[in-house]
Amino acid sequence: MSKETRDRGLRELMDARGVGALLLSTPANFAWYTGGADNRVDHGDPVGVASVLLTGDDAYILTNNIEAPRMREEQTPEIEVVEHPWHEESTELLRELTGDASTGTDFSSEFGQDLSAEISPLRYVLDDDSVERYRRLGQGTALALSEAAGSLSPDTDELEAAAELSAACLRRDMYVPVLLAASEERLVSFRHPVPHGGSLGRQAMLVACAERGGLFVSLTRMVYFEEPDPHTLRRQEACEEVLRRMREEATRAGGTLAQAFEDCRRFYAEAGFPEGWRDHHQGGMAGYASREVIATPGTHQEIRERQAFAWNPSLVGAKAEETFVLGEDGPEILTRL
């Protein structure tokens, strides 16, 4: 999807909803429209410090005088940046640029109509540039987990393991909003073992949802310091088999996420764990969020080529997870070294 295609899709939405301008302020939509630019300072803020403003014919970056130099030089040099004093609201500048036209937004605000639910699907199918950036991100994430895993021992503390993984990601210019490092003990107790402390023991799990340029890769690695017991091995092999079948059989262009979810339930049963899907979500469509859409029995989102997916089957003490793009010739795994 080229910039022209993005513009066309957004302006068709503007026409359909009767708005003369559109403000994209969430980091996901900002990154999608600009081809990977970052409008964040505080990663906990749902909106960034700069916005894309589309009018009938033009596109601008709307920000304050603090952020304008960085936007011009580092983030969005190809789009005109317009600024307002940091101590003033952007309302007057917005009015100058839109001529009092009604405005749509991608978040709930006083600026105008919230069109976020209709904007998000426009970014689900990835363009060539996004796929190429995704490939590099996938390789970087796989290298980071491999590097971190190689630094661990049974005596490593969970928090130290998390620090190693975080550092390995940051060295590769990746932000990690979800980072899990689980010891043998906590791995069997919690599906989301946020690092808490304590020695890893005989096995560990590392999980990263890594982001760069707005795209997200999700990856899990199990680490064994000695041969796992037969029950643990059986559960891990079952997760890996479910993951393989989700990638190769369930993720079919023209199907839906609900159909893929039903396949997932069947795969668990055929692997010997018919109720295994109940204890954690199974993943879904990825892209400009770690999960753009999570698969459920009622998720009728269509599966299309050039969409990204991250499935994550899990059982007690076991998990398998990767990220791939569905291509014309089938799935392309992004996280395999």
N, C-alpha and C positions, 0 to 999 in steps of 0.2 A: 504494500500500500504506500504509494508515493505521497509527498506532501500535497500534491494537487488532489489526490484521491481523498486524503483526510479533510482538506478544505471543502471539497464537494460534499462529502457526507455530513459534515457539520453544518454547512450552509443549507443543505436540504432539510436538516432537522430544524434549523432556525426558521425557515420558510413554513414548515409544517406546524410549528408552534407559535408562529406570529411574532417572533422577536427579531429586532433589528441588530442586536449585538449579542455576543456570547463570551462569557468570562470563564476561563479554565484556570482554576487555582489549586486543585489538589495535585500532589506530587505525581501521581500516576498519570493523569491526563496531561500535565505539563510535560513530563518526560516523553510520553507517547507523541504528542503533537510536534515537539521540537527535535525528535530523534535522539533523545537521551540526555537532555539538559536537566539540571537539578535546581529546583527552586526552594530548597530547604536550608534552614539554619538549625532550628529546633526540630529534630526528627519525631518528636512526640506531638507536634502540631498537625492537625489534619489538613490544613492548608499551608501553602508556602508563602514566601516573602515576595514573590513575583507571580504575575498571572499573564496568561495569553489572553489578549482581547481581540476577538474577531468582530469586525463590522461588516457592512455590506460588501465592501471591496478590499479592505485592508486587514492586516494583522499587526499587532503591536505587543510588546512586552511592557506591562504596566507594573511599576514598582516604585519604591521610595529612593531618595538620594543616597541612602546608605548602601543599598544593593545595586544601584544602577551601574556603577563602574565595573563591578564583577560580572554582571549580566552581559554588558557590552564586550568585555575583553575575554571572558572565559566560557560563558554558558550559551549565550544566544547572539553571537556576533552578526548573524545573517538576518536578524529581525530587528526592526526599529524599536529602540527602548525609549519609553517616555516615563518621566519621573515626576514625583511630587515631593515636597518637603516631608521629612519623616514625622514632623510634629503636626502635620495636617492630614485629614482624611483624604482618601482618593476620590471622593464623590465628585468634587468639582472637575477634576481632570477627566474622570469617566464621562461626565456630562459633555465636556468639550469635544471629546472624541466620538461620542455616539449621537450627539445632537438630540438628546432627550429620548432617543429610541428606547423601546422596552428592551430589557436585557435578560438573557437566560444565564444561569450559572451551573456549576457542577457541584455545588454544596448549598446547604440551607443558609440563606443570608437575606439581608434587607435589600440587596442589590437587584434582585429579580427572581424569576421563576426557576425553581430547582429542576434541572433536566438531567441530573446525574444518572438516573436509571436508564435513560435513553442514550446517553453518551458512552457509558461503559462498554456496551456491546460493539461499538464501532472499533474498539482497539483489540478485540479478541483474535482476529485474523492478522497474522504478523506479516510485515513486508520483508523484502530481501535484506535490508539493512538491519532490521530488528533480529532476524534469524542469525545473521552473521555475528552481531553483538552477543546474541544468546549463546552461540557456540563458544565464544571466548570466555564468557561468564561461566558456562558449564565446566570448561576445562580448568579454569581458575579455582572453582569451588572444589572440584575433585582433587586438585593438587593440594589445596589448603587442608582438606580432611586427611589426605594421605600423610602430609607433613606433620599434622598434629597427632595423628594416631601413632606415628613412628617415634614420637617423643614420650609416650606413656609407658608406665610400668604398673604393676599391681599396687605399689605404694603411693602412686600419684594421687593427690587430692582432687576431688571433683572440680573445685574452684580453679585449681592450677590447670587441669585439663581444659576447662572452659577458656582460661586465659590464653593457653597455647592456640586453641582453635580461633579465638577472636583475633589474636595477633597475626596468624597465618592468613586470615581473610583480609584484615586491614592492610597488610603488606601488599596485597594484590588489588587494592583500591575497591574493596567490597565492604558494604555495610551489612551487618548481620542482625536484623530485627528479631529473629528467633534463633537461639543458640542453646542446645541442650548437651549436657555431659553427665552421663549417668553411671553410677557404680553398679556392681553386681547386685547389691542389696536393694537399691532403689529402682533399678531397672525392672524388677519383677513386681514392684508395688505401684508404680505410676506410669501412665502412658505419656505424660508430659513432665518428665523429671527435670525441672528447672534446677540448675546447679545449686547444691545446698551444702556440700562439704562432706569429707570422709574419704578414706582410701577406696580406690576403684575395686580392688579384689581381683578375682579370677577373670572377669570380663567387664567390658564397658561398652557404652553406646555414645557415639558422637552424632549430632544432628545440626545442620546449618540450613537456614533459609537465607541465602545470600543475595544481596541486591546491588546492582550497578546499572546506571543509566535508566533506572525505572523498572528494569526486568528482574525477575526473581527466579532463582534456582533453588530447589529443595533436594537435599541429599542426606542419607543416613549411612553410617558405617558402624558395623559391629566389630569390636576388637576383643580377641581371645588371647589370654596369656598362657593358657593351657587348653588341652583338648576339651571341648564342652561335653557335658554329660549327654546321653542319648536323647533324653526328653527335650533338652534345650536345642540340640541339633535338629531334631525332628520339627520343632516349632519354627526354627529359623528357615529350614528348607521349605516348609509349607508357605511361609511368607514370601520367599523368593519365587516359588512356583506361582502363587497368586499374582505377584507383580508381573512376572513374565507373561502370564495369560491376559492380564489386564492390558498390557502393552500390545501384544501380538494378536489378541482375539477380540477384546471388548471395545477397544478404541477404534471405531470404524466410521469413516466419513459417511454422513447421511443418517447415522444413528443418533441417539440422544444419550445424555448423561444418565437418565433414569434407566435406560436399557443397559448401559454399562454397569450400573449399580446392581441390577438383577443378575448380570453375568458374574459380578464379583461375589455375590452371595453363593452362587452355584460353585464357583471356584473354591471358596472356603470349604463348602460341604464335600467336594470331591477330594480335597486335600486332607479330609478327616476332622475338620473343625467347623461344623455347620453353624455354630453360634458365634464364631470368632469375630464376625464383622460388627457385632453389637457394641463392643467396648471402645470403639474409636471410629472417627470418620475415616473414610477410605481415600480421601483426596479428590482430585478433579482437575478442572481446567486451570492452568497457570498462565503466566504472562506478566502483566504490569501489576500483579499482586501475587503473593505466594500461592493463593488460590483465588482466581477470579470467580469461579463458581464451584462449590463443593457438590459432589454427586450425592443425591438422595433418591428415594423412590419417586419423589414428585418433581425432580429436576428435569424439565423437558428441553433444556438447552441443546440445540443441535451441535453435533460434532462435525467439524469441517477441517479440510486440509489447511496446513499452516497455522493451526492452533497448537499451543503448548499444553502439556499435561504432566501432572505429578501425582502419581498414585502412591499410597503408603500403607499397605496391609501390615497389620501387627497382631501379635499374640503375646501372652505372658512371657516377658524376657526376650522377645524377638521382634524384629521389624525390618522391612525392606522398603527402600524409597529411592526414586531417581526422577529426573526430569527429561522429557523428550518432546520433540516437535513432530507432529504427524505430517509427513510429506506425501508427495504423489506416489512414491515407491514404498511407502510404509513409514514406521516410526524411526526417527533419528535420535538416538540416545545422546544427550548433550553432556552427560556427567560420567562418561566412561573413558578412562585413560588408555 
